[in-house]
Amino acid sequence: MAEGRSPARSLIPVVLLALSALGLYNVFADNSEVRQLAQGLARTPKDSQPRMTREAKNPIGQSFDFQVDGRGLVTVDCHRAYYLVGAWSCSLPGGATPAPSGSAK
């Protein structure tokens, strides 16, 4: 005889597949908006176009290094609001406050 399956037990593989798909999307999707957010945070009055030297992506976040005149190497970390979904937000590690940007956004 076949075992009875509860609805929760049948739902587990579907949830795991959905989480895997969201993680793959975060790694392989176009991230030009996230790059612009990170570059805007690294921007200074002396350097309005910092040069990206490193980009790292994983399912729950992205990290960028920028070479900025007057500040040297600046690292910017970006994460989604709810791990795999939600709006992207970027910050400097350690809670450092970014220098004022030359452009108003």
Secondary structure, DSSP 8 states (H G I E B T S, - for coil): ------HHHHHHHHHHHHHHHHHHHHHHS--HHHHHHHHHHH--SS-SS-EEEEEEEETTEEEEEEEETTTEEEEEEEEEEETTEEEEEEE-GGG------SS--
